[in-house]
Amino acid sequence: MRAAAAAAIAAVALLAAGCGSASPSRPPGPPGPGAGRLLRGAVTAEHPVSAAAYGAADTRFGLDVLAALCRQRPDANVVLSPASLAAGLGMAYLGARGSTAQAMAAVLHLPATGPALEAGLQARSAALRRLDRPGVTVAAADQVWADPSLPPSAGYLNAVATAYDGAGLRQVPLLSDPGLAARQIDAAVAAATAGHITGLLTPASLQGVGWVLTDALYLKARWASPFDPAQTYGGPFTTAAGGRVPARFLSGAPFAAASAGGWTAVSLPYQGGQLAMIALLPGAGSPVCPALPDAVLNALTAGLATGRDEVGVALPKVSLSSSANMMSLLGQLGMGVAFGPSANFTGLSPKAGSIGLVMHAATLRVDEQGTVASAATAVGVLPGAIAMPRQTVVFSRPYLLLVTDAATGEPLFLARVADPASS
């Protein structure tokens, strides 16, 4: 089991939208009253490929986003789903052309383009569906929403359906009644995330938006070995701002561990051994936003894979949530062309202009029994021209959490805990 968890962080060098118990033939939850018809393209059964390269791409993208968010607010907690964010942007990428597609591919670290990309995304989606099992619930849904006056390209519908488990396009009055459209999309997202993500969109955020691409992800996973509540204890945590706050620490042993480049990694597997949370503690005295290079991740992976080192762990109980428009940050990472007048999304529709909205929200709760997490992403496109003795690793200063699939390295959730006493 620990070897499988170690393989998961191999894809940390090897952070995107989960799929699971949600049917691939349905939109993310009920469309709500007044929703128009559902259009769906043809699914092409691609030649099977490995999803590991896509886990690697999404890992690097997620860590890039986390680093940028940390630079913006170095004292704040952060939680995001690289899986969900990459899926929402990935649906937009399938309609991108020219320099817009090149910029998006570079920021997303996509390993392929064209039909090869669709095959890889299809493999990733299939792998994510297999994560849903007793003790672990993984459910996600992808959906394109469009104003009825803006017909999509048939080729785009086929690409989205192929890459994202039969995802279709639901017509809603985005241009004529953005308030109603926001309610319909939000209802679907809330249903797909068990009510954890609500109010992702507002009528104001949808003003002038002709298309919205959504991904919704829900995770509920029990530890392979739950923590004993009697062993949970109170202790101090040194925050990113340098203060000290009280925290409640989960305490248990043994867990696989590895150290490299000043970092210590501890693997906490969930039931079934396919999913694991990797807790990553930087060295004492590290910068507020320490870098986590691929070489260090690879070394940690190799160390966890050997299973030689076992440690006890003291990990704070946390309940995190965040919501933000990611456009500015993604522009800083190099995706700016997708948001400006030179954007080219004609693969989505001849009438498509630039991206005008990238909303992302996520929640993460870690306690004695396991993890409950959810995320949603909405990408809005504007119409054009508009060892013994056993060591205990104590996570008593800012650290990272990564929930990842052992087989493919697909990262479902990533968090930075700067202050466990704050949500």
SVG drawing of the C-alpha trace seen along z (x, -y; Angstrom):
<svg xmlns="http://www.w3.org/2000/svg" viewBox="-38 -44 57 46">
<polyline fill="none" stroke="black" stroke-width="0.4" points="0.0,0.0 2.8,-2.4 4.6,-1.6 1.4,-2.6 1.3,-5.8 4.9,-6.4 4.1,-5.9 1.6,-8.6 4.1,-11.3 6.2,-10.1 3.6,-11.9 4.0,-14.9 6.9,-15.3 4.8,-13.5 -0.8,-18.3 -6.4,-17.9 -10.8,-17.1 -11.7,-13.9 -14.4,-11.7 -15.9,-8.9 -19.4,-7.8 -21.0,-10.6 -22.3,-9.2 -20.2,-10.4 -23.5,-10.9 -24.9,-13.5 -24.2,-17.2 -22.9,-18.2 -26.2,-17.9 -29.7,-19.1 -29.8,-21.9 -32.5,-23.7 -35.8,-25.1 -35.8,-26.8 -32.6,-25.2 -32.5,-24.6 -31.6,-21.4 -28.5,-19.4 -26.2,-18.9 -23.5,-16.2 -20.9,-15.3 -19.7,-11.8 -17.2,-10.0 -14.2,-8.5 -12.7,-5.4 -9.1,-6.4 -6.2,-3.9 -5.4,-3.3 -2.4,-5.4 -0.9,-6.0 -2.4,-8.8 0.9,-9.3 2.1,-12.1 -1.1,-14.0 -0.7,-13.5 2.8,-14.9 1.6,-17.9 -1.2,-18.7 1.2,-18.4 3.6,-20.9 0.7,-23.3 -0.8,-23.0 2.5,-23.7 3.0,-26.7 -0.4,-28.1 0.2,-27.4 3.6,-29.2 2.0,-32.2 -0.8,-32.3 1.7,-32.0 3.6,-35.0 0.4,-37.0 -0.6,-36.2 2.4,-34.5 0.6,-34.4 -2.6,-32.8 -3.9,-29.2 -4.5,-28.0 -6.5,-25.1 -7.1,-24.3 -7.8,-21.4 -5.2,-21.2 -7.4,-18.5 -10.5,-20.7 -8.7,-23.8 -6.8,-22.0 -10.0,-20.3 -12.0,-23.6 -9.1,-25.2 -8.6,-22.0 -12.1,-22.3 -11.3,-25.8 -8.0,-24.7 -9.8,-22.2 -11.3,-25.3 -8.1,-27.3 -6.1,-27.9 -2.8,-29.5 -0.8,-31.4 -3.7,-31.1 -3.4,-27.3 0.4,-27.5 0.3,-29.8 -2.3,-27.6 -0.4,-24.4 2.8,-25.9 1.1,-27.0 -0.8,-23.8 2.4,-21.8 0.4,-19.6 2.4,-16.7 0.6,-16.4 -1.8,-18.2 -4.5,-17.1 -5.8,-13.6 -3.0,-12.4 -4.1,-14.9 -7.7,-13.7 -6.5,-10.1 -4.5,-11.1 -7.4,-13.1 -9.7,-10.2 -7.2,-7.8 -7.0,-10.2 -10.8,-10.4 -11.0,-6.6 -8.4,-6.3 -10.2,-8.8 -13.5,-6.9 -11.7,-3.8 -10.9,-5.6 -14.4,-5.3 -14.6,-2.3 -15.7,-1.2 -14.3,-3.7 -13.4,-6.2 -15.9,-8.4 -14.6,-10.3 -17.2,-12.0 -16.9,-14.7 -18.7,-16.1 -17.7,-18.3 -20.2,-20.5 -20.2,-23.2 -23.0,-25.8 -23.8,-28.2 -26.3,-30.9 -28.8,-29.5 -27.7,-32.2 -24.2,-30.9 -24.0,-27.6 -20.8,-25.5 -18.6,-23.8 -19.4,-20.2 -15.8,-19.3 -15.5,-21.0 -18.5,-19.0 -16.8,-15.8 -13.5,-16.7 -15.1,-17.6 -17.2,-14.4 -14.2,-12.3 -11.8,-13.9 -14.2,-14.5 -16.4,-11.4 -19.2,-12.3 -19.5,-15.9 -22.1,-17.8 -23.4,-21.4 -26.4,-22.7 -28.1,-25.8 -28.9,-28.5 -29.7,-32.2 -26.3,-33.6 -26.7,-36.7 -30.4,-37.4 -30.8,-36.4 -27.4,-36.0 -29.1,-35.8 -31.1,-32.8 -28.1,-31.2 -26.0,-31.7 -28.6,-30.0 -28.8,-27.1 -25.1,-26.6 -24.6,-27.1 -27.3,-24.5 -25.6,-22.0 -22.2,-22.6 -23.7,-22.4 -25.4,-19.1 -22.1,-17.7 -20.1,-18.7 -22.6,-17.5 -23.5,-21.1 -20.0,-22.1 -19.5,-24.6 -22.3,-27.2 -22.4,-30.6 -19.5,-30.0 -21.0,-32.5 -23.0,-35.7 -25.1,-37.5 -22.4,-40.3 -19.7,-37.7 -21.6,-36.4 -22.3,-39.8 -21.4,-39.4 -20.3,-35.8 -21.5,-33.5 -20.0,-30.1 -19.2,-28.7 -17.1,-25.5 -17.5,-23.9 -15.8,-21.1 -17.0,-19.9 -15.1,-17.5 -16.1,-15.7 -13.9,-13.5 -14.7,-11.6 -12.1,-9.1 -11.4,-7.2 -7.9,-6.6 -6.6,-3.0 -5.8,-3.2 -8.0,-5.9 -6.4,-8.0 -7.4,-7.2 -9.3,-10.3 -7.9,-9.5 -4.4,-10.2 -5.4,-13.6 -3.7,-16.3 -3.4,-20.0 -0.1,-21.8 1.3,-25.0 1.7,-25.7 4.1,-28.4 2.2,-30.2 3.6,-31.6 3.4,-35.1 5.6,-33.9 3.0,-33.8 2.0,-30.8 -1.6,-29.4 -3.1,-26.4 -3.8,-23.3 -5.3,-19.9 -2.8,-17.2 -3.8,-13.8 -1.2,-11.4 -0.4,-7.9 2.2,-5.5 3.7,-3.9 3.7,-5.8 6.2,-5.7 8.5,-8.7 11.4,-10.1 13.7,-13.1 15.4,-15.1 16.4,-18.6 15.5,-19.8 11.9,-18.4 10.3,-15.5 7.5,-13.6 5.1,-11.4 2.5,-9.2 -0.9,-8.7 -2.9,-6.1 -6.6,-5.9 -8.6,-2.7 -7.8,-0.5 -4.3,-2.0 -5.0,-3.7 -5.3,-7.3 -2.9,-8.8 -2.3,-12.2 1.3,-13.2 2.2,-15.7 5.3,-17.7 7.2,-19.6 10.0,-22.0 13.1,-22.3 13.2,-24.6 14.3,-28.1 13.0,-27.7 11.6,-30.7 7.9,-31.5 7.1,-30.2 9.8,-27.4 10.3,-26.0 9.6,-22.3 11.7,-21.4 11.0,-18.3 14.4,-16.8 13.4,-17.0 10.0,-15.5 11.7,-12.6 14.0,-11.9 11.1,-11.9 9.3,-9.5 12.2,-7.2 12.5,-7.2 8.9,-6.5 8.9,-3.7 11.6,-1.8 9.4,-1.7 12.6,-1.7 11.7,-4.6 8.7,-4.5 7.7,-7.3 5.0,-8.5 3.1,-11.6 1.5,-14.5 -0.7,-16.3 -3.0,-19.2 -6.8,-18.8 -7.8,-21.4 -10.8,-22.7 -9.9,-25.0 -11.8,-26.8 -11.0,-29.4 -12.6,-31.0 -11.0,-33.3 -11.0,-34.5 -7.7,-33.1 -7.4,-35.2 -4.8,-37.6 -2.7,-34.8 -2.9,-32.8 -1.9,-35.8 1.2,-36.2 2.0,-32.5 1.9,-33.2 -1.7,-32.7 -2.4,-36.3 -3.1,-36.0 -6.2,-33.9 -7.7,-36.9 -7.1,-39.7 -8.3,-40.8 -5.9,-38.5 -7.4,-35.4 -8.4,-32.7 -11.1,-30.2 -12.6,-29.7 -12.4,-25.9 -15.1,-26.3 -17.3,-28.5 -16.6,-31.0 -18.3,-33.6 -16.0,-32.8 -13.8,-35.7 -11.6,-35.7 -11.8,-34.1 -13.4,-36.6 -13.7,-34.5 -11.8,-31.7 -13.5,-31.1 -12.1,-28.4 -13.4,-27.3 -12.2,-24.5 -12.7,-23.0 -10.6,-20.5 -11.3,-18.9 -8.8,-16.5 -9.7,-14.7 -9.3,-11.4 -11.5,-9.4 -10.1,-10.8 -10.7,-13.6 -13.7,-15.4 -12.9,-17.8 -14.6,-19.5 -13.8,-21.9 -15.4,-23.6 -14.0,-25.6 -15.9,-27.8 -14.2,-29.2 -16.3,-31.9 -15.7,-32.7 -16.9,-36.0 -18.5,-36.2 -16.1,-37.6 -16.3,-41.3 -18.0,-41.7 13.2,-3.4 13.4,-2.3 13.6,-4.1 10.7,-5.5 10.9,-9.2 7.8,-11.4 7.4,-14.1 5.5,-17.0 3.8,-19.3 4.0,-22.3 4.9,-24.9 3.5,-25.7 3.3,-22.6 1.7,-21.2 -1.0,-18.5 -1.5,-16.7 -4.2,-14.1 -3.1,-12.0 -3.8,-8.8 -1.1,-6.3 -1.5,-4.7 -1.4,-7.9 -0.2,-10.6 -3.4,-12.6 -3.6,-15.2 -7.1,-15.8 -6.3,-18.4 -3.4,-20.5 -3.2,-22.8 -0.8,-24.9 -1.5,-25.1 -0.1,-28.4 -2.4,-28.6 -4.6,-25.6 -6.6,-27.7 -7.9,-29.7 -10.2,-28.6"/>
</svg>
